[in-house]
Amino acid sequence: MPLPSLIPDTAPLPQATPYLSYTFTLKVADRPRPMELRVWAPQTGENLPVILLSHGHGASNYLSSIRGYGPLAEFYAAHGFVVIQVTHLDSTTLALAPTGPEGALFWRSRARDISTLIDRIAEIAQAVPFLGTRLDSTRLAVVGHSLGAHTATLLCGAQMSDAHGGEVVDLREPRLKAAVAIAPPGKGSDLGGWASEHFPALKATRFDTMTQPALIVVGDADYTPLFSARKDWRSDAYHAAPAPKTLATLFGAQHIFGGISGWDASETSDESPQRVSDVQRLTWAYLRSALYPEDTAWVGVSADIAARNVGRTDQK
């Protein structure tokens, strides 16, 4: 029996199946707060691939934490993935001072959070009553939106310079087999005045070292001069990085892509269940084909996006 949805599943997606979620905390040395986790998994199945989901920074009180991004986490879990969400230190829910060495974004600790999840993935799986040994820790992917997408690009090899010491910081995570960056910040050299003042760390972002494969998802209506004068700024992680990279551009999409950060969230400026479905399907299909090269899901879903004229895909 299919699960309730405004947009029913169609091939090449399998029918959605029931899933479960579980929340708990993990103590991490030298981290100012315990790591708050939410794990989603299909109710049945073995050797399940894993998505590590990184939330955005945002102005909402709770969406930038494990309490957000249900439209993505639930979809992935209903279609065969274990999903692990973490509340990063920049979350409003933790109320940490934004004046430390990393600034308000806690950009370095965000990437380290994901590496910690990988380091301790067996421990995390055993802590979840319905998971245990059911995951495949060799098939790991990261998905991030907005600042979470910036985290994903750092894990793929993008680099930054520390504002205090000046040294180049490389946080790449070779254990990741696939990555999806949804609306990542672009090159630091084109950062707008407002963003430069409030998030100066982003001025040091560069993509020429981002060598690992990734899907970059952008909306052609996701533009604000507060962040950059360039309308295509958020596609820099595709254009300025070396191959192999894939770019998916959704026509008319703004920064929340119809509502991916939360169900009926007020921060969504372009409410659209269909657009949410398109992001769900595109990102799921990319990860399936990246983690299982014999899986042709990406070919089918990207062709459907083009046929309906709601977006386009490019590869290099």
Secondary structure by P-SEA (a helix, b strand, c coil): ccccccccccccccccccbbbbbbccccccccccccbbbbbcccccbbbbbbbbbcccccccccccccaaaaaaaaaacccbbbbbbccccccccccccccccccaaaaaaaaaaaaaacaaaaaaacccccccccccbbbbbbccaaaaaaaaaabbbbcccccccccccccccccbbbbcccccccccccaaaaaaccccccccccccccbbbbbbbcccccccccccccccccccccccccbbbbbbccccccccccccccccccccccaaaaaaaaaaaaaaaaaaaccccaaaaaaaaaaaaacccccccc
